[in-house]
Amino acid sequence: MKNKDFISVKEAAEIMSISRVAVFKKIKKGEIEAQKVGRAYVVDKRSLGSIYQDLTATQKNRIESAVSRVVREYGEALRKLGQE
């Protein structure tokens, strides 16, 4: 059975919108609590604070829909901003 209090480094990076390397740096600095399991780390999602919250499927769908709409409507502007 999976322990729902822990997530992978990849999942933590996705939640925080940072790279996996940045997550490893935060683990090393003690900013994020993690445990080593074999050769990998698992992150205590509670250590992510307010960044992490369990979203319902409906909430996730609404967010995905909103992001898609923004990208569709403002995609060119977002690409130009990303180049600056």
Distance bins in CASP14 RR format, pairs under 12 A and 6 or more apart:
PFRMAT RR
TARGET T0000
AUTHOR 0000-0000-0000
RMODE 2
METHOD distances of the structure
MODEL  1
2 8 0 0 0 0 0 1 0 0 0 0 0
2 11 0 0 0 0 0 1 0 0 0 0 0
2 42 0 0 0 0 0 1 0 0 0 0 0
3 35 0 0 0 0 0 1 0 0 0 0 0
3 37 0 0 0 0 0 1 0 0 0 0 0
3 42 0 0 0 0 1 0 0 0 0 0 0
3 43 0 0 0 0 0 1 0 0 0 0 0
3 44 0 0 0 0 1 0 0 0 0 0 0
3 45 0 0 0 0 0 1 0 0 0 0 0
3 46 0 0 0 0 0 1 0 0 0 0 0
4 11 0 0 0 0 0 1 0 0 0 0 0
4 42 0 0 0 0 0 1 0 0 0 0 0
4 44 0 0 0 0 0 1 0 0 0 0 0
4 45 0 0 0 0 1 0 0 0 0 0 0
4 46 0 0 0 0 0 1 0 0 0 0 0
4 52 0 0 0 0 0 1 0 0 0 0 0
4 54 0 0 0 0 1 0 0 0 0 0 0
5 33 0 0 0 0 0 1 0 0 0 0 0
5 34 0 0 0 0 0 1 0 0 0 0 0
5 35 0 0 0 0 0 1 0 0 0 0 0
5 42 0 0 0 0 1 0 0 0 0 0 0
5 43 0 0 0 0 1 0 0 0 0 0 0
5 44 1 0 0 1 0 0 0 0 0 0 0
5 45 1 0 0 1 0 0 0 0 0 0 0
5 46 1 0 0 1 0 0 0 0 0 0 0
5 47 0 0 0 0 1 0 0 0 0 0 0
5 48 0 0 0 0 0 1 0 0 0 0 0
5 52 0 0 0 0 0 1 0 0 0 0 0
5 54 0 0 0 0 0 1 0 0 0 0 0
6 12 0 0 0 0 1 0 0 0 0 0 0
6 32 0 0 0 0 0 1 0 0 0 0 0
6 33 0 0 0 0 1 0 0 0 0 0 0
6 34 0 0 0 0 1 0 0 0 0 0 0
6 35 1 0 0 1 0 0 0 0 0 0 0
6 36 0 0 0 0 0 1 0 0 0 0 0
6 37 0 0 0 0 1 0 0 0 0 0 0
6 40 0 0 0 0 0 1 0 0 0 0 0
6 41 0 0 0 0 1 0 0 0 0 0 0
6 42 1 0 1 0 0 0 0 0 0 0 0
6 43 1 0 0 1 0 0 0 0 0 0 0
6 44 1 0 1 0 0 0 0 0 0 0 0
6 45 1 0 0 1 0 0 0 0 0 0 0
6 46 0 0 0 0 1 0 0 0 0 0 0
6 47 0 0 0 0 0 1 0 0 0 0 0
6 48 0 0 0 0 0 1 0 0 0 0 0
6 52 0 0 0 0 0 1 0 0 0 0 0
7 13 0 0 0 0 1 0 0 0 0 0 0
7 14 0 0 0 0 1 0 0 0 0 0 0
7 15 1 0 0 1 0 0 0 0 0 0 0
7 16 0 0 0 0 0 1 0 0 0 0 0
7 23 0 0 0 0 0 1 0 0 0 0 0
7 32 0 0 0 0 0 1 0 0 0 0 0
7 33 0 0 0 0 0 1 0 0 0 0 0
7 34 0 0 0 0 1 0 0 0 0 0 0
7 35 0 0 0 0 0 1 0 0 0 0 0
7 40 0 0 0 0 0 1 0 0 0 0 0
7 41 0 0 0 0 0 1 0 0 0 0 0
7 42 1 0 0 1 0 0 0 0 0 0 0
7 43 1 0 1 0 0 0 0 0 0 0 0
7 44 0 0 0 0 1 0 0 0 0 0 0
7 45 1 0 1 0 0 0 0 0 0 0 0
7 46 0 0 0 0 0 1 0 0 0 0 0
7 47 0 0 0 0 0 1 0 0 0 0 0
7 48 0 0 0 0 1 0 0 0 0 0 0
7 51 0 0 0 0 0 1 0 0 0 0 0
7 52 0 0 0 0 1 0 0 0 0 0 0
7 54 0 0 0 0 0 1 0 0 0 0 0
8 14 0 0 0 0 1 0 0 0 0 0 0
8 15 0 0 0 0 0 1 0 0 0 0 0
8 20 0 0 0 0 1 0 0 0 0 0 0
8 23 0 0 0 0 1 0 0 0 0 0 0
8 24 0 0 0 0 0 1 0 0 0 0 0
8 34 0 0 0 0 0 1 0 0 0 0 0
8 35 0 0 0 0 0 1 0 0 0 0 0
8 37 0 0 0 0 1 0 0 0 0 0 0
8 40 1 0 0 1 0 0 0 0 0 0 0
8 41 0 0 0 0 1 0 0 0 0 0 0
8 42 1 0 0 1 0 0 0 0 0 0 0
8 43 1 0 0 1 0 0 0 0 0 0 0
8 44 0 0 0 0 0 1 0 0 0 0 0
8 45 0 0 0 0 0 1 0 0 0 0 0
9 15 0 0 0 0 0 1 0 0 0 0 0
9 16 0 0 0 0 0 1 0 0 0 0 0
9 18 0 0 0 0 0 1 0 0 0 0 0
9 19 0 0 0 0 0 1 0 0 0 0 0
9 20 1 0 1 0 0 0 0 0 0 0 0
9 21 0 0 0 0 1 0 0 0 0 0 0
9 22 0 0 0 0 0 1 0 0 0 0 0
9 23 1 0 1 0 0 0 0 0 0 0 0
9 24 1 0 0 1 0 0 0 0 0 0 0
9 25 0 0 0 0 0 1 0 0 0 0 0
9 26 0 0 0 0 0 1 0 0 0 0 0
9 27 1 0 0 1 0 0 0 0 0 0 0
9 28 0 0 0 0 0 1 0 0 0 0 0
9 32 0 0 0 0 1 0 0 0 0 0 0
9 34 1 0 0 1 0 0 0 0 0 0 0
9 35 0 0 0 0 0 1 0 0 0 0 0
9 36 0 0 0 0 0 1 0 0 0 0 0
9 37 0 0 0 0 0 1 0 0 0 0 0
9 39 0 0 0 0 0 1 0 0 0 0 0
9 40 1 0 0 1 0 0 0 0 0 0 0
9 41 1 0 1 0 0 0 0 0 0 0 0
9 42 1 0 0 1 0 0 0 0 0 0 0
9 43 1 0 0 1 0 0 0 0 0 0 0
9 44 0 0 0 0 0 1 0 0 0 0 0
9 45 0 0 0 0 0 1 0 0 0 0 0
9 48 0 0 0 0 0 1 0 0 0 0 0
10 16 0 0 0 0 0 1 0 0 0 0 0
10 18 0 0 0 0 0 1 0 0 0 0 0
10 19 0 0 0 0 0 1 0 0 0 0 0
10 20 1 0 0 1 0 0 0 0 0 0 0
10 21 0 0 0 0 0 1 0 0 0 0 0
10 23 0 0 0 0 1 0 0 0 0 0 0
10 24 0 0 0 0 0 1 0 0 0 0 0
10 40 0 0 0 0 1 0 0 0 0 0 0
10 41 0 0 0 0 0 1 0 0 0 0 0
10 42 0 0 0 0 0 1 0 0 0 0 0
10 43 0 0 0 0 1 0 0 0 0 0 0
11 20 0 0 0 0 0 1 0 0 0 0 0
11 23 0 0 0 0 1 0 0 0 0 0 0
11 34 0 0 0 0 0 1 0 0 0 0 0
11 40 0 0 0 0 0 1 0 0 0 0 0
11 41 0 0 0 0 0 1 0 0 0 0 0
11 42 0 0 0 0 1 0 0 0 0 0 0
11 43 1 0 0 1 0 0 0 0 0 0 0
11 45 0 0 0 0 1 0 0 0 0 0 0
11 48 0 0 0 0 0 1 0 0 0 0 0
11 51 0 0 0 0 0 1 0 0 0 0 0
11 52 0 0 0 0 1 0 0 0 0 0 0
12 18 0 0 0 0 1 0 0 0 0 0 0
12 19 0 0 0 0 0 1 0 0 0 0 0
12 20 0 0 0 0 1 0 0 0 0 0 0
12 21 0 0 0 0 0 1 0 0 0 0 0
12 22 0 0 0 0 1 0 0 0 0 0 0
12 23 1 0 1 0 0 0 0 0 0 0 0
12 24 0 0 0 0 1 0 0 0 0 0 0
12 26 0 0 0 0 1 0 0 0 0 0 0
12 27 0 0 0 0 1 0 0 0 0 0 0
12 31 0 0 0 0 0 1 0 0 0 0 0
12 32 1 0 0 1 0 0 0 0 0 0 0
12 33 0 0 0 0 0 1 0 0 0 0 0
12 34 0 0 0 0 1 0 0 0 0 0 0
12 41 0 0 0 0 1 0 0 0 0 0 0
12 42 0 0 0 0 1 0 0 0 0 0 0
12 43 1 0 1 0 0 0 0 0 0 0 0
12 44 0 0 0 0 1 0 0 0 0 0 0
12 45 1 0 0 1 0 0 0 0 0 0 0
12 46 0 0 0 0 0 1 0 0 0 0 0
12 47 0 0 0 0 1 0 0 0 0 0 0
12 48 1 0 0 1 0 0 0 0 0 0 0
12 49 0 0 0 0 0 1 0 0 0 0 0
12 51 0 0 0 0 1 0 0 0 0 0 0
12 52 0 0 0 0 1 0 0 0 0 0 0
13 19 1 0 1 0 0 0 0 0 0 0 0
13 20 1 0 1 0 0 0 0 0 0 0 0
13 21 0 0 0 0 1 0 0 0 0 0 0
13 22 1 0 0 1 0 0 0 0 0 0 0
13 23 1 0 1 0 0 0 0 0 0 0 0
13 24 0 0 0 0 1 0 0 0 0 0 0
13 25 0 0 0 0 0 1 0 0 0 0 0
13 26 0 0 0 0 1 0 0 0 0 0 0
13 27 0 0 0 0 0 1 0 0 0 0 0
13 32 0 0 0 0 0 1 0 0 0 0 0
13 41 0 0 0 0 0 1 0 0 0 0 0
13 43 0 0 0 0 1 0 0 0 0 0 0
13 48 0 0 0 0 0 1 0 0 0 0 0
13 51 0 0 0 0 0 1 0 0 0 0 0
14 20 0 0 0 0 1 0 0 0 0 0 0
14 22 0 0 0 0 0 1 0 0 0 0 0
14 23 0 0 0 0 1 0 0 0 0 0 0
14 43 0 0 0 0 0 1 0 0 0 0 0
14 45 0 0 0 0 0 1 0 0 0 0 0
14 48 0 0 0 0 0 1 0 0 0 0 0
14 51 0 0 0 0 0 1 0 0 0 0 0
14 52 0 0 0 0 0 1 0 0 0 0 0
15 23 0 0 0 0 1 0 0 0 0 0 0
15 32 0 0 0 0 0 1 0 0 0 0 0
15 43 0 0 0 0 1 0 0 0 0 0 0
15 45 1 0 0 1 0 0 0 0 0 0 0
15 47 0 0 0 0 0 1 0 0 0 0 0
15 48 1 0 0 1 0 0 0 0 0 0 0
15 49 0 0 0 0 0 1 0 0 0 0 0
15 50 0 0 0 0 0 1 0 0 0 0 0
15 51 1 0 0 1 0 0 0 0 0 0 0
15 52 1 0 1 0 0 0 0 0 0 0 0
15 53 0 0 0 0 1 0 0 0 0 0 0
15 54 0 0 0 0 0 1 0 0 0 0 0
15 55 0 0 0 0 0 1 0 0 0 0 0
16 22 1 0 0 1 0 0 0 0 0 0 0
16 23 1 0 0 1 0 0 0 0 0 0 0
16 25 0 0 0 0 0 1 0 0 0 0 0
16 26 0 0 0 0 1 0 0 0 0 0 0
16 27 0 0 0 0 0 1 0 0 0 0 0
16 31 0 0 0 0 0 1 0 0 0 0 0
16 32 0 0 0 0 1 0 0 0 0 0 0
16 43 0 0 0 0 1 0 0 0 0 0 0
16 45 0 0 0 0 0 1 0 0 0 0 0
16 47 0 0 0 0 0 1 0 0 0 0 0
16 48 1 0 0 1 0 0 0 0 0 0 0
16 49 0 0 0 0 0 1 0 0 0 0 0
16 50 0 0 0 0 0 1 0 0 0 0 0
16 51 1 0 1 0 0 0 0 0 0 0 0
16 52 0 0 0 0 1 0 0 0 0 0 0
17 23 0 0 0 0 0 1 0 0 0 0 0
17 48 0 0 0 0 0 1 0 0 0 0 0
17 51 0 0 0 0 1 0 0 0 0 0 0
17 67 0 0 0 0 0 1 0 0 0 0 0
18 24 0 0 0 0 0 1 0 0 0 0 0
18 25 0 0 0 0 1 0 0 0 0 0 0
18 26 0 0 0 0 1 0 0 0 0 0 0
18 27 0 0 0 0 0 1 0 0 0 0 0
18 31 0 0 0 0 0 1 0 0 0 0 0
18 32 0 0 0 0 0 1 0 0 0 0 0
18 48 0 0 0 0 0 1 0 0 0 0 0
18 51 0 0 0 0 0 1 0 0 0 0 0
19 25 0 0 0 0 1 0 0 0 0 0 0
19 26 0 0 0 0 0 1 0 0 0 0 0
20 26 0 0 0 0 0 1 0 0 0 0 0
20 27 0 0 0 0 0 1 0 0 0 0 0
20 32 0 0 0 0 0 1 0 0 0 0 0
20 40 0 0 0 0 0 1 0 0 0 0 0
20 41 0 0 0 0 0 1 0 0 0 0 0
20 43 0 0 0 0 0 1 0 0 0 0 0
21 27 0 0 0 0 0 1 0 0 0 0 0
21 28 0 0 0 0 0 1 0 0 0 0 0
22 28 0 0 0 0 0 1 0 0 0 0 0
22 29 0 0 0 0 0 1 0 0 0 0 0
22 31 0 0 0 0 0 1 0 0 0 0 0
22 32 0 0 0 0 1 0 0 0 0 0 0
23 29 0 0 0 0 0 1 0 0 0 0 0
23 30 0 0 0 0 0 1 0 0 0 0 0
23 31 0 0 0 0 1 0 0 0 0 0 0
23 32 1 0 0 1 0 0 0 0 0 0 0
23 33 0 0 0 0 0 1 0 0 0 0 0
23 34 0 0 0 0 1 0 0 0 0 0 0
23 41 0 0 0 0 1 0 0 0 0 0 0
23 42 0 0 0 0 0 1 0 0 0 0 0
23 43 1 0 0 1 0 0 0 0 0 0 0
23 47 0 0 0 0 0 1 0 0 0 0 0
23 48 0 0 0 0 1 0 0 0 0 0 0
23 51 0 0 0 0 0 1 0 0 0 0 0
24 30 0 0 0 0 0 1 0 0 0 0 0
24 31 0 0 0 0 0 1 0 0 0 0 0
24 32 0 0 0 0 1 0 0 0 0 0 0
24 34 0 0 0 0 1 0 0 0 0 0 0
24 36 0 0 0 0 0 1 0 0 0 0 0
24 40 0 0 0 0 0 1 0 0 0 0 0
24 41 1 0 0 1 0 0 0 0 0 0 0
24 43 0 0 0 0 0 1 0 0 0 0 0
25 31 0 0 0 0 1 0 0 0 0 0 0
25 32 0 0 0 0 1 0 0 0 0 0 0
25 34 0 0 0 0 0 1 0 0 0 0 0
26 32 1 0 1 0 0 0 0 0 0 0 0
26 33 0 0 0 0 1 0 0 0 0 0 0
26 34 0 0 0 0 1 0 0 0 0 0 0
26 41 0 0 0 0 0 1 0 0 0 0 0
26 43 0 0 0 0 1 0 0 0 0 0 0
26 47 0 0 0 0 1 0 0 0 0 0 0
26 48 0 0 0 0 1 0 0 0 0 0 0
26 51 0 0 0 0 0 1 0 0 0 0 0
27 33 0 0 0 0 1 0 0 0 0 0 0
27 34 1 0 1 0 0 0 0 0 0 0 0
27 35 0 0 0 0 1 0 0 0 0 0 0
27 36 0 0 0 0 1 0 0 0 0 0 0
27 40 0 0 0 0 0 1 0 0 0 0 0
27 41 1 0 0 1 0 0 0 0 0 0 0
27 42 0 0 0 0 0 1 0 0 0 0 0
27 43 1 0 0 1 0 0 0 0 0 0 0
27 44 0 0 0 0 0 1 0 0 0 0 0
27 47 0 0 0 0 1 0 0 0 0 0 0
27 48 0 0 0 0 0 1 0 0 0 0 0
28 34 0 0 0 0 1 0 0 0 0 0 0
28 36 0 0 0 0 0 1 0 0 0 0 0
28 41 0 0 0 0 0 1 0 0 0 0 0
30 41 0 0 0 0 0 1 0 0 0 0 0
30 43 0 0 0 0 0 1 0 0 0 0 0
30 44 0 0 0 0 0 1 0 0 0 0 0
30 47 0 0 0 0 1 0 0 0 0 0 0
31 43 0 0 0 0 0 1 0 0 0 0 0
31 47 0 0 0 0 1 0 0 0 0 0 0
31 48 0 0 0 0 1 0 0 0 0 0 0
31 49 0 0 0 0 0 1 0 0 0 0 0
31 51 0 0 0 0 0 1 0 0 0 0 0
32 41 0 0 0 0 1 0 0 0 0 0 0
32 42 0 0 0 0 0 1 0 0 0 0 0
32 43 1 0 1 0 0 0 0 0 0 0 0
32 44 1 0 0 1 0 0 0 0 0 0 0
32 45 0 0 0 0 1 0 0 0 0 0 0
32 46 0 0 0 0 0 1 0 0 0 0 0
32 47 1 0 1 0 0 0 0 0 0 0 0
32 48 1 0 0 1 0 0 0 0 0 0 0
32 49 0 0 0 0 1 0 0 0 0 0 0
32 51 0 0 0 0 0 1 0 0 0 0 0
32 52 0 0 0 0 0 1 0 0 0 0 0
33 41 0 0 0 0 0 1 0 0 0 0 0
33 42 0 0 0 0 1 0 0 0 0 0 0
33 43 1 0 0 1 0 0 0 0 0 0 0
33 44 1 0 1 0 0 0 0 0 0 0 0
33 45 0 0 0 0 1 0 0 0 0 0 0
33 46 1 0 0 1 0 0 0 0 0 0 0
33 47 1 1 0 0 0 0 0 0 0 0 0
33 48 0 0 0 0 1 0 0 0 0 0 0
33 49 0 0 0 0 0 1 0 0 0 0 0
34 40 0 0 0 0 1 0 0 0 0 0 0
34 41 1 0 1 0 0 0 0 0 0 0 0
34 42 1 0 0 1 0 0 0 0 0 0 0
34 43 1 0 1 0 0 0 0 0 0 0 0
34 44 1 0 0 1 0 0 0 0 0 0 0
34 45 0 0 0 0 0 1 0 0 0 0 0
34 46 0 0 0 0 0 1 0 0 0 0 0
34 47 1 0 0 1 0 0 0 0 0 0 0
34 48 0 0 0 0 0 1 0 0 0 0 0
35 41 1 0 0 1 0 0 0 0 0 0 0
35 42 1 0 1 0 0 0 0 0 0 0 0
35 43 0 0 0 0 1 0 0 0 0 0 0
35 44 1 0 0 1 0 0 0 0 0 0 0
35 47 0 0 0 0 0 1 0 0 0 0 0
36 42 0 0 0 0 1 0 0 0 0 0 0
36 43 0 0 0 0 0 1 0 0 0 0 0
37 43 0 0 0 0 0 1 0 0 0 0 0
41 47 0 0 0 0 0 1 0 0 0 0 0
43 49 0 0 0 0 0 1 0 0 0 0 0
43 51 0 0 0 0 0 1 0 0 0 0 0
43 52 0 0 0 0 1 0 0 0 0 0 0
44 52 0 0 0 0 1 0 0 0 0 0 0
45 51 0 0 0 0 1 0 0 0 0 0 0
45 52 1 0 1 0 0 0 0 0 0 0 0
45 53 0 0 0 0 1 0 0 0 0 0 0
45 54 0 0 0 0 1 0 0 0 0 0 0
46 52 1 0 0 1 0 0 0 0 0 0 0
46 53 0 0 0 0 0 1 0 0 0 0 0
46 54 0 0 0 0 0 1 0 0 0 0 0
48 54 0 0 0 0 0 1 0 0 0 0 0
53 59 0 0 0 0 1 0 0 0 0 0 0
53 60 0 0 0 0 0 1 0 0 0 0 0
53 63 0 0 0 0 0 1 0 0 0 0 0
54 60 0 0 0 0 0 1 0 0 0 0 0
55 61 0 0 0 0 1 0 0 0 0 0 0
55 62 0 0 0 0 1 0 0 0 0 0 0
55 63 1 0 0 1 0 0 0 0 0 0 0
55 64 0 0 0 0 0 1 0 0 0 0 0
56 62 0 0 0 0 1 0 0 0 0 0 0
56 63 0 0 0 0 0 1 0 0 0 0 0
57 63 0 0 0 0 0 1 0 0 0 0 0
57 64 0 0 0 0 0 1 0 0 0 0 0
58 64 0 0 0 0 0 1 0 0 0 0 0
58 65 0 0 0 0 0 1 0 0 0 0 0
59 65 0 0 0 0 0 1 0 0 0 0 0
59 66 0 0 0 0 0 1 0 0 0 0 0
60 66 0 0 0 0 0 1 0 0 0 0 0
60 67 0 0 0 0 0 1 0 0 0 0 0
61 67 0 0 0 0 0 1 0 0 0 0 0
61 68 0 0 0 0 0 1 0 0 0 0 0
62 68 0 0 0 0 0 1 0 0 0 0 0
62 69 0 0 0 0 0 1 0 0 0 0 0
63 69 0 0 0 0 0 1 0 0 0 0 0
63 70 0 0 0 0 0 1 0 0 0 0 0
64 70 0 0 0 0 0 1 0 0 0 0 0
64 71 0 0 0 0 0 1 0 0 0 0 0
65 71 0 0 0 0 0 1 0 0 0 0 0
65 72 0 0 0 0 0 1 0 0 0 0 0
66 72 0 0 0 0 0 1 0 0 0 0 0
66 73 0 0 0 0 0 1 0 0 0 0 0
66 74 0 0 0 0 0 1 0 0 0 0 0
67 73 0 0 0 0 0 1 0 0 0 0 0
67 74 0 0 0 0 0 1 0 0 0 0 0
67 75 0 0 0 0 0 1 0 0 0 0 0
67 78 0 0 0 0 0 1 0 0 0 0 0
68 74 0 0 0 0 0 1 0 0 0 0 0
68 75 0 0 0 0 0 1 0 0 0 0 0
69 75 0 0 0 0 0 1 0 0 0 0 0
70 77 0 0 0 0 1 0 0 0 0 0 0
70 78 1 0 0 1 0 0 0 0 0 0 0
71 77 0 0 0 0 0 1 0 0 0 0 0
71 78 1 0 0 1 0 0 0 0 0 0 0
71 79 0 0 0 0 1 0 0 0 0 0 0
72 78 0 0 0 0 0 1 0 0 0 0 0
74 80 0 0 0 0 0 1 0 0 0 0 0
74 81 0 0 0 0 1 0 0 0 0 0 0
74 82 0 0 0 0 0 1 0 0 0 0 0
75 81 0 0 0 0 1 0 0 0 0 0 0
75 82 0 0 0 0 0 1 0 0 0 0 0
76 82 0 0 0 0 0 1 0 0 0 0 0
76 83 0 0 0 0 0 1 0 0 0 0 0
77 83 0 0 0 0 0 1 0 0 0 0 0
77 84 0 0 0 0 0 1 0 0 0 0 0
78 84 0 0 0 0 0 1 0 0 0 0 0
END
